[in-house]
Amino acid sequence: MLLRTLTRLTTSPPLKHRLPSLNLSNHPTTHRVAILTTTVKMSFTTKAKIASFGGTLYKLSHKSSTTGTEMAVSLYLPPQVVNSNAKVPVLIYLSGLTCTPDNCAEKGFFQHALAQRGIAFVLPDTSPRGLNHPGEDESYDFGSAASFYINATQEPWKKGYQMETYLTEELPETLFNDEEFGRYLDGGRVSITGHSMGGHGALTLYLKYPGLYKSVSAFAPIANPSQCPWGEKAFKGYLGEDREEWKKHDATELVRKVKKGTDLKMLVDVGTGDQFYQQKQLLPENFEAAVEEAGAEGLELRYQDAYDHSYFFIASFAEDHVNHAAKYLLA
């Protein structure tokens, strides 16, 4: 049974991030030490270090082998990393169209709640930048800052626009094994959230990779992209004309396939004053119907009266989304 607010929630067993390229089962102990030592290194360049609510916001960059570019990422470490030797859990935030990691770090107002709950915050960029593909910077909803967090299969975008692999493999492996920051972060306790295009990314990655994230939430997600103008443009450009292929990257289509009774551990907020909701770009009602059709549970979908698509909306409910993640990360 689907309700707008469901309280029957469970936790999943912990999942440790592993380096898929390393198979240590056939190596003697002496070799294991040598191999693991090579994965621990200084991977990031620190562009800025900012005190915030007792913790520290780092603006970082690193060279990505997946995208072939320098990638920006921000990291907030809560005060607990200074006051305790224990590693803290991680909440990943995927931003929306046109954004950089700075938008949410500076206007989302997550840090207060993160500091209270002892949760680190990772804010990746929204796409590769500077690949100079034709048309890359011509529109706000395709190309730069508009990757839709998928792996492109079409020329020229398949070069570099491999954000799904970057987010699920390279970035966590690099971050959790970094000499400076990895010692503070618990790669086995990770949740994900996002806004708009990033809400789409959070929902789809959560559904595609069961167990990788403890929970998911989204602000005004593009919840059925194969059926809205934003998604149709992006999917056609990145994936080609095959609409069956599009469904593999559409949260509404993905959630139809979950087993009956699955506890989704999802919180979704949508503002009724959101112009993009009104223009049928978001389609949360289609996602809700698909959850009900699948017989899944654990979706809390809240329509927030009069709120729009902006960071005023995100900031108003940021604490709720941190607390939602904390239920599973701190269990």
C-alpha contacts under 8 A as a table, 3 or more apart, distances in Angstrom:
res1	aa1	res2	aa2	distance
1	M	292	E	6.90
1	M	295	G	6.41
1	M	296	A	7.38
1	M	297	E	6.65
2	L	6	L	7.64
2	L	291	V	7.45
2	L	292	E	5.55
2	L	295	G	7.39
2	L	296	A	7.19
2	L	297	E	5.94
2	L	298	G	7.87
2	L	299	L	7.43
3	L	6	L	5.80
3	L	299	L	7.40
3	L	300	E	7.20
4	R	299	L	6.94
4	R	300	E	5.06
4	R	301	L	5.21
4	R	302	R	6.72
5	T	298	G	7.85
5	T	299	L	6.88
5	T	300	E	4.46
5	T	301	L	6.78
5	T	302	R	7.90
6	L	9	L	7.80
6	L	297	E	7.26
6	L	298	G	5.43
6	L	299	L	6.47
6	L	300	E	5.97
7	T	298	G	7.14
8	R	298	G	6.85
9	L	263	D	6.58
9	L	265	K	6.70
9	L	298	G	6.51
10	T	263	D	7.11
10	T	265	K	7.97
11	T	214	K	7.46
11	T	328	Y	6.08
11	T	331	A	7.37
12	S	211	G	7.25
12	S	214	K	6.81
14	P	188	G	5.85
14	P	189	R	6.84
15	L	188	G	4.87
15	L	189	R	7.27
15	L	211	G	6.51
15	L	212	L	6.66
16	K	187	G	6.08
16	K	188	G	4.18
16	K	189	R	7.88
17	H	172	P	7.81
17	H	173	E	7.43
17	H	187	G	5.60
17	H	188	G	5.98
18	R	173	E	7.61
19	L	22	L	5.61
19	L	173	E	6.58
20	P	23	N	7.41
23	N	26	N	7.39
24	L	27	H	5.33
24	L	32	R	6.49
27	H	30	T	7.99
27	H	31	H	5.88
27	H	32	R	6.20
28	P	31	H	5.43
28	P	32	R	6.42
29	T	32	R	5.00
29	T	33	V	6.58
30	T	33	V	5.59
30	T	34	A	6.78
31	H	34	A	5.18
31	H	35	I	6.23
32	R	35	I	5.22
32	R	36	L	6.11
33	V	36	L	5.35
33	V	37	T	6.06
34	A	37	T	5.26
34	A	38	T	6.74
35	I	38	T	5.53
35	I	39	T	7.18
36	L	39	T	5.42
36	L	40	V	7.10
37	T	40	V	5.61
38	T	41	K	7.12
39	T	177	N	6.32
39	T	178	D	7.92
40	V	177	N	5.13
40	V	178	D	5.48
40	V	179	E	5.41
41	K	177	N	7.07
41	K	178	D	5.24
41	K	179	E	4.91
41	K	180	E	7.97
42	M	178	D	5.55
42	M	179	E	5.31
42	M	180	E	6.48
43	S	62	H	6.31
43	S	174	T	6.85
43	S	175	L	7.79
43	S	178	D	5.98
43	S	179	E	7.84
44	F	60	L	6.08
44	F	61	S	5.56
44	F	62	H	4.88
44	F	178	D	7.92
45	T	60	L	5.50
45	T	61	S	5.28
45	T	62	H	6.23
46	T	49	K	7.28
46	T	58	Y	6.71
46	T	59	K	6.01
46	T	60	L	4.63
46	T	61	S	6.74
47	K	58	Y	7.49
47	K	59	K	5.34
47	K	60	L	5.51
47	K	61	S	7.34
48	A	57	L	7.99
48	A	58	Y	5.78
48	A	59	K	5.02
48	A	60	L	7.25
49	K	56	T	6.64
49	K	57	L	5.78
49	K	58	Y	4.70
49	K	59	K	6.50
50	I	56	T	5.52
50	I	57	L	4.99
50	I	58	Y	6.44
51	A	54	G	6.63
51	A	55	G	5.90
51	A	56	T	4.60
51	A	57	L	6.29
52	S	55	G	5.23
52	S	56	T	5.51
52	S	57	L	6.57
52	S	111	Q	7.06
53	F	56	T	7.86
53	F	78	P	7.81
53	F	79	P	7.73
53	F	111	Q	6.65
53	F	112	H	5.93
53	F	115	A	6.40
54	G	78	P	6.85
54	G	79	P	5.13
54	G	115	A	7.16
55	G	76	Y	7.15
55	G	77	L	5.56
55	G	78	P	4.30
55	G	79	P	4.28
55	G	80	Q	7.85
55	G	115	A	6.82
56	T	76	Y	5.66
56	T	77	L	5.33
56	T	78	P	6.59
56	T	79	P	7.59
57	L	74	S	7.04
57	L	75	L	5.70
57	L	76	Y	4.27
57	L	77	L	6.41
58	Y	74	S	5.60
58	Y	75	L	5.11
58	Y	76	Y	6.17
59	K	72	A	7.57
59	K	73	V	6.36
59	K	74	S	4.52
59	K	75	L	6.58
60	L	72	A	5.84
60	L	73	V	5.26
60	L	74	S	5.60
60	L	75	L	7.48
61	S	70	E	6.53
61	S	71	M	5.40
61	S	72	A	4.34
61	S	73	V	5.83
62	H	70	E	5.53
62	H	71	M	5.46
62	H	72	A	6.75
63	K	68	G	7.38
63	K	69	T	6.01
63	K	70	E	4.45
63	K	71	M	6.17
64	S	67	T	5.60
64	S	68	G	5.53
64	S	69	T	5.63
64	S	70	E	5.95
64	S	71	M	6.35
64	S	170	E	7.70
65	S	68	G	5.05
65	S	69	T	7.38
66	T	160	G	6.53
66	T	162	Q	6.53
66	T	163	M	7.98
66	T	165	T	7.22
66	T	166	Y	5.94
66	T	170	E	7.16
67	T	128	P	6.11
67	T	159	K	7.27
67	T	160	G	3.84
67	T	161	Y	6.13
67	T	162	Q	6.14
67	T	163	M	7.44
67	T	166	Y	7.35
68	G	160	G	5.79
69	T	128	P	6.31
69	T	129	R	6.80
69	T	130	G	7.31
69	T	131	L	7.38
69	T	160	G	7.59
70	E	128	P	7.68
70	E	129	R	7.69
71	M	124	P	7.97
71	M	125	D	6.82
71	M	128	P	6.63
71	M	129	R	7.72
72	A	101	P	7.14
72	A	124	P	6.52
72	A	125	D	5.68
73	V	101	P	6.08
73	V	122	V	7.16
73	V	123	L	5.52
73	V	124	P	4.42
73	V	125	D	5.91
74	S	101	P	5.95
74	S	102	D	7.52
74	S	105	A	7.56
74	S	122	V	5.90
74	S	123	L	4.98
74	S	124	P	6.51
75	L	120	A	7.21
75	L	121	F	5.61
75	L	122	V	4.72
75	L	123	L	6.34
76	Y	111	Q	7.53
76	Y	120	A	5.49
76	Y	121	F	4.91
76	Y	122	V	6.60
77	L	81	V	6.82
77	L	119	I	7.42
77	L	120	A	4.92
77	L	121	F	6.86
78	P	81	V	6.22
78	P	111	Q	7.88
78	P	114	L	6.57
78	P	115	A	4.78
78	P	118	G	5.62
78	P	119	I	6.24
78	P	120	A	5.91
79	P	82	V	5.59
79	P	83	N	6.58
79	P	115	A	6.23
79	P	118	G	7.14
80	Q	83	N	4.90
80	Q	84	S	5.73
80	Q	88	V	7.62
80	Q	115	A	7.64
80	Q	118	G	5.72
81	V	84	S	5.55
81	V	85	N	6.67
81	V	86	A	7.19
81	V	87	K	7.00
81	V	88	V	7.02
81	V	184	Y	6.19
82	V	85	N	7.54
85	N	184	Y	7.96
86	A	184	Y	7.35
87	K	183	R	6.85
87	K	184	Y	4.71
87	K	185	L	5.09
87	K	186	D	5.26
88	V	118	G	6.43
88	V	119	I	5.79
88	V	120	A	6.47
88	V	184	Y	6.19
88	V	185	L	5.24
88	V	186	D	5.51
89	P	118	G	7.61
89	P	119	I	5.28
89	P	120	A	6.13
89	P	185	L	6.16
89	P	186	D	5.11
89	P	187	G	7.25
89	P	188	G	7.77
89	P	189	R	5.01
89	P	190	V	6.00
89	P	329	L	6.17
89	P	330	L	7.65
90	V	119	I	5.63
90	V	120	A	4.68
90	V	121	F	5.80
90	V	122	V	7.13
90	V	185	L	6.80
90	V	186	D	6.89
90	V	187	G	7.45
90	V	189	R	6.33
90	V	190	V	4.77
90	V	191	S	6.40
90	V	329	L	7.89
91	L	119	I	6.80
91	L	120	A	6.12
91	L	121	F	4.97
91	L	122	V	6.29
91	L	190	V	5.78
91	L	191	S	4.86
91	L	192	I	5.47
91	L	193	T	7.24
91	L	322	V	7.97
91	L	325	A	7.30
92	I	121	F	5.82
92	I	122	V	4.70
92	I	123	L	6.10
92	I	124	P	7.94
92	I	190	V	7.39
92	I	191	S	6.27
92	I	192	I	4.63
92	I	193	T	6.08
92	I	194	G	7.92
93	Y	121	F	7.23
93	Y	122	V	6.16
93	Y	123	L	5.18
93	Y	124	P	7.26
93	Y	192	I	6.04
93	Y	193	T	4.90
93	Y	194	G	4.94
93	Y	195	H	7.98
93	Y	198	G	7.52
93	Y	202	A	7.92
94	L	123	L	6.41
94	L	124	P	6.54
94	L	125	D	7.71
94	L	126	T	7.24
94	L	192	I	7.85
94	L	193	T	6.36
94	L	194	G	4.34
94	L	195	H	6.56
94	L	197	M	7.93
94	L	198	G	4.34
94	L	199	G	6.90
94	L	201	G	6.88
94	L	202	A	6.71
95	S	99	C	6.11
95	S	100	T	7.18
95	S	101	P	7.22
95	S	104	C	7.28
95	S	123	L	7.66
95	S	124	P	7.83
95	S	125	D	7.39
95	S	126	T	6.28
95	S	194	G	5.72
95	S	195	H	5.51
95	S	196	S	7.35
95	S	197	M	6.89
95	S	198	G	4.65
95	S	199	G	7.71
96	G	99	C	5.79
96	G	126	T	7.16
96	G	145	A	7.95
96	G	146	A	7.66
96	G	194	G	7.50
96	G	195	H	5.42
96	G	196	S	5.11
96	G	197	M	4.59
96	G	198	G	4.87
96	G	199	G	7.61
97	L	126	T	7.39
97	L	140	Y	6.82
97	L	141	D	6.24
97	L	145	A	5.78
97	L	146	A	5.26
97	L	196	S	7.42
97	L	197	M	6.05
97	L	198	G	7.91
98	T	126	T	7.75
98	T	140	Y	5.96
98	T	141	D	7.48
98	T	144	S	7.65
98	T	145	A	4.85
98	T	146	A	6.59
99	C	102	D	7.67
99	C	103	N	6.15
99	C	125	D	7.62
99	C	126	T	6.55
99	C	145	A	6.10
100	T	103	N	5.89
100	T	124	P	7.87
100	T	125	D	5.31
100	T	126	T	6.26
100	T	145	A	7.24
101	P	104	C	6.30
101	P	105	A	6.44
101	P	123	L	5.36
101	P	124	P	5.91
101	P	125	D	5.39
101	P	126	T	7.81
102	D	105	A	5.04
102	D	106	E	5.83
103	N	106	E	5.49
103	N	107	K	5.83
103	N	108	G	7.27
104	C	107	K	5.06
104	C	108	G	4.39
104	C	109	F	7.46
104	C	123	L	7.90
104	C	311	Y	7.69
105	A	108	G	6.01
105	A	109	F	7.20
105	A	110	F	7.70
105	A	123	L	7.67
106	E	109	F	7.05
107	K	311	Y	6.23
107	K	315	A	7.10
108	G	311	Y	5.99
108	G	312	F	7.85
108	G	314	I	5.98
108	G	315	A	4.80
108	G	318	A	6.96
109	F	112	H	6.79
109	F	315	A	5.39
109	F	318	A	6.79
110	F	113	A	5.81
110	F	114	L	6.18
110	F	315	A	7.20
110	F	318	A	5.56
110	F	319	E	6.51
110	F	322	V	7.41
111	Q	114	L	4.90
111	Q	115	A	5.89
112	H	115	A	5.26
112	H	116	Q	6.37
113	A	116	Q	5.03
113	A	117	R	6.22
113	A	318	A	7.92
113	A	319	E	5.50
113	A	322	V	6.46
113	A	323	N	7.73
114	L	117	R	5.23
114	L	118	G	5.73
114	L	119	I	5.05
114	L	120	A	6.76
114	L	121	F	7.52
114	L	322	V	6.58
115	A	118	G	5.16
115	A	119	I	6.64
117	R	323	N	7.85
117	R	326	A	7.02
119	I	326	A	7.78
120	A	185	L	7.40
125	D	128	P	7.60
125	D	145	A	7.56
126	T	144	S	7.73
126	T	145	A	4.74
126	T	146	A	6.22
126	T	147	S	6.25
126	T	148	F	7.82
126	T	149	Y	7.45
127	S	143	G	7.67
127	S	144	S	5.86
127	S	145	A	4.98
127	S	146	A	6.24
127	S	147	S	5.08
127	S	149	Y	7.60
127	S	161	Y	6.97
127	S	163	M	6.85
128	P	131	L	7.22
128	P	144	S	6.77
128	P	145	A	7.62
128	P	147	S	7.96
128	P	160	G	6.59
128	P	161	Y	6.49
129	R	144	S	6.06
129	R	145	A	7.85
131	L	160	G	7.42
132	N	136	E	6.43
133	H	136	E	5.25
133	H	156	P	6.49
133	H	157	W	7.34
135	G	138	E	5.15
135	G	139	S	7.79
135	G	143	G	7.24
136	E	139	S	7.67
136	E	142	F	7.20
136	E	143	G	4.51
136	E	144	S	5.69
137	D	140	Y	7.54
137	D	142	F	7.96
137	D	143	G	6.22
137	D	144	S	5.75
138	E	142	F	7.97
138	E	143	G	7.86
139	S	142	F	5.86
139	S	143	G	7.35
140	Y	143	G	7.66
140	Y	144	S	7.60
140	Y	145	A	7.40
140	Y	146	A	7.02
141	D	145	A	7.74
141	D	146	A	5.43
141	D	230	W	6.83
141	D	234	A	7.50
142	F	145	A	7.50
142	F	146	A	4.93
142	F	147	S	6.87
142	F	233	K	7.55
142	F	234	A	6.00
143	G	146	A	5.24
143	G	147	S	6.13
144	S	147	S	6.91
146	A	197	M	7.78
147	S	150	I	6.66
147	S	161	Y	6.71
147	S	163	M	7.00
147	S	234	A	7.92
148	F	197	M	6.01
148	F	198	G	7.38
148	F	200	H	7.59
148	F	201	G	6.53
148	F	234	A	7.27
149	Y	162	Q	7.64
149	Y	163	M	4.88
149	Y	164	E	5.32
149	Y	198	G	7.69
149	Y	201	G	5.57
150	I	161	Y	7.52
150	I	162	Q	6.21
150	I	163	M	5.35
150	I	164	E	4.71
150	I	165	T	7.93
150	I	201	G	7.94
150	I	249	H	7.33
151	N	158	K	6.98
151	N	161	Y	6.02
151	N	162	Q	4.07
151	N	163	M	5.73
151	N	164	E	5.50
151	N	165	T	6.94
151	N	238	Y	7.83
152	A	157	W	5.74
152	A	158	K	4.56
152	A	159	K	7.90
152	A	161	Y	5.69
152	A	162	Q	6.04
152	A	238	Y	4.64
152	A	239	L	5.71
153	T	157	W	7.00
153	T	158	K	4.88
153	T	238	Y	6.06
153	T	239	L	5.28
153	T	240	G	7.59
154	Q	157	W	5.68
154	Q	158	K	5.41
154	Q	237	G	7.07
154	Q	238	Y	5.44
154	Q	239	L	5.72
154	Q	240	G	6.38
155	E	158	K	5.63
155	E	159	K	7.35
155	E	238	Y	7.99
156	P	159	K	6.00
157	W	160	G	6.62
157	W	161	Y	5.53
157	W	238	Y	6.25
158	K	161	Y	5.53
158	K	162	Q	6.77
158	K	238	Y	7.45
159	K	162	Q	7.48
160	G	163	M	7.99
162	Q	165	T	5.73
162	Q	166	Y	6.33
163	M	166	Y	4.78
163	M	167	L	5.97
164	E	167	L	5.32
164	E	168	T	6.10
164	E	205	L	7.71
165	T	168	T	5.32
165	T	169	E	5.46
165	T	170	E	6.76
166	Y	169	E	5.58
166	Y	170	E	4.85
166	Y	171	L	5.71
167	L	170	E	6.41
167	L	171	L	5.47
167	L	172	P	6.96
168	T	171	L	6.93
168	T	172	P	6.67
168	T	205	L	8.00
169	E	172	P	5.91
169	E	173	E	6.05
170	E	173	E	5.24
170	E	174	T	5.92
171	L	174	T	5.14
171	L	175	L	5.92
172	P	175	L	5.06
172	P	176	F	5.72
172	P	187	G	7.55
173	E	176	F	5.49
173	E	177	N	6.01
174	T	177	N	5.44
174	T	178	D	5.94
175	L	178	D	5.20
175	L	181	F	6.76
175	L	182	G	5.87
176	F	181	F	7.08
176	F	182	G	4.19
176	F	183	R	7.48
176	F	185	L	6.30
176	F	186	D	7.49
176	F	187	G	6.11
177	N	181	F	7.82
177	N	182	G	4.99
177	N	183	R	7.81
178	D	181	F	5.50
178	D	182	G	4.69
178	D	183	R	7.63
179	E	182	G	5.86
179	E	183	R	6.88
180	E	183	R	6.78
181	F	184	Y	5.68
181	F	185	L	6.88
182	G	185	L	5.31
182	G	186	D	7.93
186	D	189	R	5.66
186	D	190	V	7.59
187	G	190	V	6.34
189	R	213	Y	7.32
189	R	214	K	6.70
189	R	329	L	5.64
190	V	212	L	7.32
190	V	213	Y	5.15
190	V	214	K	5.91
190	V	215	S	7.97
190	V	329	L	6.84
191	S	213	Y	4.69
191	S	214	K	5.05
191	S	215	S	5.09
191	S	216	V	6.02
191	S	325	A	6.18
191	S	329	L	7.18
192	I	202	A	5.86
192	I	206	Y	7.54
192	I	213	Y	6.54
192	I	215	S	6.60
192	I	216	V	5.04
192	I	217	S	6.68
192	I	325	A	7.93
193	T	198	G	7.56
193	T	199	G	6.46
193	T	202	A	5.38
193	T	203	L	7.87
193	T	216	V	5.56
193	T	217	S	4.70
193	T	218	A	5.28
193	T	219	F	7.89
193	T	321	H	7.86
194	G	197	M	7.66
194	G	198	G	4.35
194	G	199	G	4.10
194	G	200	H	7.50
194	G	201	G	7.14
194	G	202	A	5.68
194	G	217	S	6.94
194	G	218	A	5.03
194	G	219	F	6.18
194	G	221	P	7.59
195	H	198	G	4.58
195	H	199	G	4.32
195	H	200	H	7.63
195	H	218	A	5.80
195	H	219	F	4.58
195	H	220	A	5.95
195	H	221	P	5.85
195	H	314	I	7.92
196	S	199	G	4.82
196	S	200	H	6.37
196	S	218	A	7.72
196	S	219	F	6.32
196	S	220	A	5.09
196	S	221	P	4.13
196	S	222	I	5.43
196	S	282	L	7.72
197	M	200	H	5.05
197	M	201	G	6.29
197	M	221	P	6.24
197	M	222	I	5.76
198	G	201	G	4.75
198	G	202	A	6.00
198	G	218	A	7.82
198	G	221	P	6.97
199	G	202	A	5.02
199	G	203	L	6.14
199	G	217	S	7.49
199	G	218	A	4.62
199	G	219	F	5.97
199	G	220	A	6.68
199	G	221	P	4.12
199	G	222	I	6.51
199	G	223	A	7.67
200	H	203	L	5.33
200	H	204	T	6.08
200	H	218	A	7.76
200	H	221	P	5.10
200	H	222	I	5.05
200	H	223	A	5.73
200	H	225	P	7.95
200	H	250	D	7.68
200	H	251	A	6.83
201	G	204	T	5.30
201	G	205	L	5.95
202	A	205	L	5.45
202	A	206	Y	6.03
202	A	216	V	6.70
202	A	217	S	7.28
202	A	218	A	6.95
203	L	206	Y	5.23
203	L	207	L	6.22
203	L	216	V	6.65
203	L	217	S	7.39
203	L	218	A	7.28
203	L	223	A	7.98
203	L	251	A	5.97
204	T	207	L	5.10
204	T	208	K	5.93
204	T	249	H	6.29
204	T	250	D	6.49
204	T	251	A	5.06
204	T	254	L	7.29
205	L	208	K	5.01
205	L	209	Y	5.95
206	Y	209	Y	5.52
206	Y	210	P	6.30
206	Y	212	L	7.24
206	Y	213	Y	6.29
206	Y	215	S	7.70
206	Y	216	V	6.65
207	L	210	P	5.98
207	L	251	A	7.41
207	L	254	L	6.63
207	L	255	V	6.97
208	K	254	L	7.60
209	Y	212	L	5.68
209	Y	213	Y	7.78
210	P	213	Y	7.14
211	G	214	K	6.60
213	Y	216	V	7.30
214	K	265	K	7.99
214	K	325	A	7.68
214	K	328	Y	5.97
214	K	329	L	6.58
215	S	264	L	7.61
215	S	265	K	5.24
215	S	266	M	6.41
215	S	324	H	7.97
215	S	325	A	6.07
215	S	328	Y	6.63
216	V	265	K	6.42
216	V	266	M	5.11
216	V	267	L	6.73
216	V	325	A	7.17
217	S	266	M	5.31
217	S	267	L	4.51
217	S	268	V	5.53
217	S	321	H	6.53
217	S	324	H	7.75
217	S	325	A	7.84
218	A	221	P	5.84
218	A	267	L	6.45
218	A	268	V	4.82
218	A	269	D	6.46
219	F	268	V	5.94
219	F	269	D	5.04
219	F	270	V	6.18
219	F	314	I	6.75
220	A	268	V	7.24
220	A	269	D	5.95
220	A	270	V	4.62
220	A	271	G	7.09
220	A	277	Y	7.73
220	A	282	L	6.76
220	A	309	H	6.95
221	P	268	V	7.80
221	P	270	V	7.79
221	P	282	L	5.96
221	P	284	P	7.44
222	I	225	P	5.83
222	I	231	G	7.85
222	I	281	Q	6.42
222	I	282	L	4.21
222	I	283	L	6.82
222	I	284	P	7.61
223	A	250	D	7.08
223	A	251	A	5.77
223	A	252	T	6.19
223	A	282	L	5.51
223	A	283	L	5.76
223	A	284	P	5.55
223	A	286	N	7.61
223	A	287	F	6.08
224	N	227	Q	5.78
224	N	228	C	6.88
224	N	231	G	7.87
224	N	250	D	5.71
224	N	251	A	6.19
224	N	252	T	5.33
224	N	253	E	7.62
224	N	282	L	6.72
224	N	283	L	5.92
224	N	284	P	7.39
224	N	286	N	6.86
224	N	287	F	6.73
225	P	228	C	5.27
225	P	229	P	7.69
225	P	230	W	6.85
225	P	231	G	4.10
225	P	232	E	6.55
225	P	250	D	5.89
225	P	281	Q	7.66
225	P	282	L	7.59
226	S	231	G	5.45
226	S	232	E	5.48
226	S	235	F	7.44
226	S	243	R	7.48
226	S	246	W	6.19
226	S	247	K	6.76
226	S	250	D	6.44
227	Q	231	G	7.00
227	Q	232	E	6.72
228	C	231	G	5.50
228	C	232	E	6.01
228	C	280	K	6.68
228	C	281	Q	5.18
228	C	282	L	7.43
228	C	283	L	7.91
229	P	232	E	5.13
229	P	233	K	6.15
229	P	281	Q	6.60
230	W	233	K	5.49
230	W	234	A	6.36
230	W	281	Q	6.68
231	G	234	A	5.09
231	G	235	F	5.81
232	E	235	F	5.29
232	E	236	K	5.93
233	K	236	K	5.40
233	K	237	G	6.25
234	A	237	G	5.25
234	A	238	Y	5.99
234	A	239	L	7.97
235	F	238	Y	5.17
235	F	239	L	5.15
235	F	240	G	6.67
235	F	246	W	6.27
236	K	239	L	5.47
236	K	240	G	4.56
236	K	241	E	5.46
237	G	240	G	5.89
239	L	242	D	7.52
239	L	245	E	7.25
239	L	246	W	7.11
242	D	245	E	5.45
242	D	246	W	6.79
243	R	246	W	4.83
243	R	247	K	6.56
244	E	247	K	5.33
244	E	248	K	7.30
245	E	248	K	5.62
245	E	249	H	7.65
246	W	249	H	5.59
246	W	250	D	6.65
247	K	250	D	5.04
247	K	253	E	5.66
247	K	254	L	7.21
248	K	253	E	7.22
248	K	254	L	6.63
249	H	253	E	7.96
249	H	254	L	7.43
250	D	253	E	5.38
250	D	254	L	6.10
251	A	254	L	4.96
251	A	255	V	5.97
251	A	287	F	7.16
252	T	255	V	5.46
252	T	256	R	6.64
252	T	286	N	6.69
252	T	287	F	4.68
252	T	290	A	6.05
252	T	291	V	7.90
253	E	256	R	5.44
253	E	257	K	7.38
253	E	290	A	7.53
254	L	257	K	5.68
254	L	258	V	7.43
255	V	258	V	5.50
255	V	287	F	7.81
255	V	290	A	6.56
255	V	291	V	6.19
255	V	294	A	7.23
256	R	290	A	5.52
256	R	291	V	6.45
256	R	293	E	7.00
256	R	294	A	5.18
257	K	294	A	6.90
258	V	262	T	6.69
258	V	294	A	6.59
258	V	296	A	7.09
259	K	262	T	5.63
259	K	294	A	6.98
259	K	295	G	7.52
259	K	296	A	6.92
260	K	294	A	5.83
260	K	295	G	4.60
260	K	296	A	5.20
261	G	295	G	5.77
261	G	296	A	4.71
261	G	297	E	5.82
262	T	295	G	7.70
262	T	296	A	4.86
262	T	297	E	5.78
262	T	298	G	7.68
263	D	296	A	6.36
263	D	297	E	4.86
263	D	298	G	4.79
263	D	299	L	7.91
264	L	296	A	6.95
264	L	297	E	5.97
264	L	298	G	4.73
264	L	299	L	6.04
265	K	298	G	5.02
265	K	299	L	6.35
266	M	298	G	6.09
266	M	299	L	4.81
266	M	300	E	6.10
267	L	299	L	6.08
267	L	300	E	4.84
267	L	301	L	6.07
267	L	302	R	7.91
267	L	321	H	7.29
267	L	324	H	7.21
268	V	299	L	7.64
268	V	300	E	6.21
268	V	301	L	4.79
268	V	302	R	6.20
269	D	301	L	6.01
269	D	302	R	4.88
269	D	303	Y	6.00
269	D	304	Q	6.80
270	V	274	D	7.57
270	V	277	Y	7.76
270	V	284	P	7.89
270	V	301	L	7.86
270	V	302	R	6.35
270	V	303	Y	4.98
270	V	304	Q	5.92
270	V	307	Y	7.80
271	G	274	D	5.23
271	G	277	Y	7.66
271	G	303	Y	5.65
271	G	304	Q	4.58
271	G	305	D	5.97
271	G	306	A	6.07
271	G	307	Y	4.32
271	G	308	D	5.33
271	G	309	H	6.94
271	G	313	F	7.48
272	T	277	Y	7.18
272	T	278	Q	7.67
272	T	303	Y	6.18
272	T	304	Q	5.91
272	T	305	D	5.18
272	T	306	A	5.17
272	T	307	Y	5.95
272	T	308	D	6.98
273	G	277	Y	7.76
273	G	278	Q	7.56
273	G	305	D	6.86
273	G	306	A	4.30
273	G	307	Y	4.96
273	G	308	D	4.76
273	G	309	H	7.89
274	D	277	Y	5.21
274	D	278	Q	6.34
274	D	306	A	7.55
274	D	307	Y	6.24
274	D	308	D	3.82
274	D	309	H	5.02
275	Q	278	Q	4.96
275	Q	279	Q	6.07
275	Q	308	D	6.79
275	Q	309	H	7.17
276	F	279	Q	4.82
276	F	280	K	6.26
276	F	281	Q	5.31
276	F	282	L	6.48
276	F	309	H	7.36
277	Y	280	K	5.25
277	Y	281	Q	5.81
277	Y	282	L	5.21
277	Y	283	L	6.79
278	Q	281	Q	7.66
280	K	283	L	5.63
283	L	286	N	5.54
283	L	287	F	6.98
284	P	287	F	5.05
284	P	288	E	6.17
285	E	288	E	5.01
285	E	289	A	6.15
286	N	289	A	5.11
286	N	290	A	6.23
287	F	290	A	5.09
287	F	291	V	6.29
288	E	291	V	5.17
288	E	292	E	6.35
288	E	301	L	7.76
289	A	292	E	5.12
289	A	293	E	6.06
290	A	293	E	4.89
290	A	294	A	6.11
291	V	294	A	5.17
291	V	295	G	6.28
291	V	296	A	5.52
291	V	297	E	7.52
291	V	299	L	7.90
292	E	295	G	5.10
292	E	296	A	6.31
292	E	297	E	7.99
293	E	296	A	7.84
304	Q	307	Y	5.98
307	Y	313	F	5.80
308	D	312	F	7.87
308	D	313	F	6.14
309	H	313	F	6.36
309	H	314	I	7.98
310	S	313	F	5.47
310	S	314	I	6.73
311	Y	314	I	4.69
311	Y	315	A	5.79
312	F	315	A	5.24
312	F	316	S	6.15
313	F	316	S	5.21
313	F	317	F	6.78
314	I	317	F	5.58
314	I	318	A	5.74
315	A	318	A	5.08
315	A	319	E	7.89
316	S	319	E	7.67
317	F	320	D	5.30
317	F	321	H	6.61
318	A	321	H	5.22
318	A	322	V	6.31
319	E	322	V	5.08
319	E	323	N	6.11
320	D	323	N	5.09
320	D	324	H	6.09
321	H	324	H	4.93
321	H	325	A	6.30
322	V	325	A	5.21
322	V	326	A	6.08
323	N	326	A	4.83
323	N	327	K	6.37
324	H	327	K	5.51
324	H	328	Y	7.48
325	A	328	Y	5.69
325	A	329	L	6.04
326	A	329	L	4.85
326	A	330	L	5.36
326	A	331	A	7.60
327	K	330	L	5.90
327	K	331	A	5.95
328	Y	331	A	5.15
